[in-house]
Amino acid sequence: MLIGADVFLDEIVGSRIVWLHGFNRSYKTALAYRLAYDLMRTGKFRYVVSNLPDVWSTEISEIKPEEKIYLDSVIILDEAGEFIENEAEAKVLQSFMGKFRCIVLMPSRLKPACDCHLHAYPIFQGNIIGLPFVIFRWAFKYQKINDAGTFIWWGMKEIYGIYDSNTPATSDMGILDWLVDHKLKVQRFLDRKHYYAKDGKTYGILRLDQKESDVEGEDRQTVHESSEGEGVLD
């Protein structure tokens, strides 16, 4: 169980991305799954996504965005410092996780190549005195805001068997491309607006660069139908 971690969990929900770092075998990835468990219990998220084999995750191809925008996912990106390769991937993590209602937990020895204001790391392992606990320190820094605290994880074995700790992360399993692609789809979706006939009935969706006069008669119905399919979001 997590002891004294409520403030840290609130910070995660506010920050949306968190770097979990430390030396080898310091429970970074295990903590990510424990945090995912607590975040899922809030009822604010529908999916767990991970680049590791586990028993909780949903394949990204099976995730159904709510209102074509909201992914409602807790994403575990193990060894994220090795896989964030370009500006587009960094930007989608920094700027769109709140908009997609996602949390990204990044257990990694290497610092991820994106602005991450919240991080946590172990400062004491109780196994050296024969007790099953780890003390973690977390810190948040942004402009003039500096917050920090500690919490205890007692009984780390509670997460054993949830993921394969012997299988290293060799890629992001397409998660970053999926997020970047979803961002582009959402932007195309939001670049359209409804237009109305005089009776107030919705006939279709116009791009922001279109005028109502550009779509006449039967073409209005065609525009409406296409807006429900591949033209906006898959």
N, C-alpha and C positions, 0 to 999 in steps of 0.2 A: 504494500500500500504506500501511497505517497502521503507524507506528513508535512504540512506547512507549505503545500505547493499551490494553494488557491490563487495567490497573487500572481505567481508565475504563469498559471494557466490563463488568467485574465490578460496578462501581458501578451501571451501568444495570440489570443483572439484579437487583440488590438493591433498587434504588429503584423500578423498574418504569416510572416516567415521567421524562422529561428534556426540558428546554427548551433548544433550540439557537437562539441569538439572535445578532444582529450587523446590520451595515448591509446595504444592497442589494448583491446580487451578491457575497456573502461566503461562498458555498458552504454555506449553512445546509441547504438542501433536499438538495443533492448529498451532504452528509455524512450526512444521515438515511438515504439509500439505501445508502451505503457501510456504515454501522453495521448496517442491516437485513441486508445480505449476510453480515457477520461473525456476527451473531446466528443467522441461519438455518443457518450452517455448524456450529453447535454441536449440531444435531439436536434441540434442545429445542422447536422451533416448527415448525408445519406450514404456516402461511400468512403471506403479506404482505398487508396491507390498506392502501389509501391513498385519499386524496381527490383524487389527481392521476392523469391518464392515464399508464400505464406498461406495461411488458411483464412485470412480476413479480406484480402484484396478483391476488387472487382476489375475485370479487364477494361481498359479505357474504351474499347470498342462497344462495350455494353452500357456505358454511362449515358443517361438520358438527361440533357440539360433542361431544367425547369424554365419555362417561359423563353426557351431558346438561348438563355444566357447563363443561368446559375448552375454550376457544377456541384456545389454542396459537398466538396470532397476534402478529406484529410489526406494529404499527399506525403508519403515518405520517400525521400530521394536520397538513398544511401550513397555515401561518398560523392556528394554533389560537387565538391571542389574539383573533381576530375572531369565532370561531364558538362558543366555550363561553359559553352564554347564561344558564344558570340553575343553581341549587344542585344539582339532581338530576344534571346532567351533570358538575359539578365533583366531586360525592361519588363517583360511580361510577369516575371516573379515580383519585381519591385512595385509595379503599378497596377496590376490587374487582379491580384488574389482577393482583395476585398470585394471588387466588382463581381467576381465569379463566385463569391462566398466559399473560398477555399483557404486552407491552412497548409503551409509547406514546412515540414520538419526535415532538416538537413543534417543528419549525423555524418560527420566527415572530419578526417584529420586535416585536410587542406581547406583553407578558407575559400568559400564559394566566391566566384567572380561577380558578385552583385552586392548592393548595399544592404547589409543585414544589421539592423540596429539592436537586435536582441540575440543574446547567445547564452549558453550554459555549459558548464564543464564540471567534472568531479574534483573534489578537493580532499576527500578521504574515503577509503574503502574499508569497511568494517571487517572484511574477511582476514585482514592481517591480525586481528585480535579474536578471530573465530566467530564473528557475528555477521549475519546476512543483511548488511545495509550499505548504502553509499550516500555520502553527503554531497550534494551538488550546489554550486553557486551560479546564480544567473545575474545578468546585468543588461540594462537597457540604456542606450545613450543616443540622444538625438538633439542637436543644437544645444540648448541650455538645460535639457532634461537629462538627469542622471538618476536612475533607480537601480537598486540591486537588492539581492536577498539570497537566502539559502533555503533548501528543503531536503528532506530525507526520503530515500526510497528504501523501504524495509521489505525484505523478502523478494529478491529479484527473480527467484525461480517461478514466480507466478506467471511470468511471460514466456517461460521455456516451452518449446513446442509450437509456438505461434508462427515463427519464421525459421528458416534454415540458417542457423548461424555459421555453418561451415561452408556455405556457398557465397563467395564474394560477389559484390556488384561489379559487373563487367561493362555495363552500359546503363543509360537512363531508361531503357526499355521503351523508348519512343515518347516518354512523358513530356519532355520539353517541346518537341515538335507538335505534340497534341495541344499543348497550351497555347503555343504561338499560332497554330492554325485556328484554334477556337477564338482567339482574340480577333483574327482577321474576319472570321465569320460573323462575330458579334458586331464588329464595326460596319460590315456591309448591311447587316440587319438594321442597325440604328441609323444608317444613312438613307433610310426610307421614311416616308410619312404617309398617313392616310389622307385621301381626299374624298369629298362627299358630294352627292347630288343635292339638288335643292330640297329634296324631301328628307335630308339628313341621313340617308342610307349610305353605308360605306360600300364603295364600288371597287376599291383597289388601293394599292400602295404606290406612291410616287417616290422616285429618288429625289433627293434634295435639289438636284440640278434639272429636274423635269417640271414642266408646267401642266396644269390640268388640261389645257387646250391641246397638249401633245397627244392625249389619249382620248379618242372619240368613240362613241357608239359601242359596238360589240367589242372593240378592243379593250374597253374598261374591264369587262369580265375576264378577258384573257390575262390582263395584268394582275387581277385579283387571284386567279388560279395559280399563276406562276409564282406569286409571292408566297404561296403556301408550300412550295416545293423547293427544288434545288436552287432557285434563284436567290433565296435569302439564306437559309441555313439547312444543312442536311438533317 
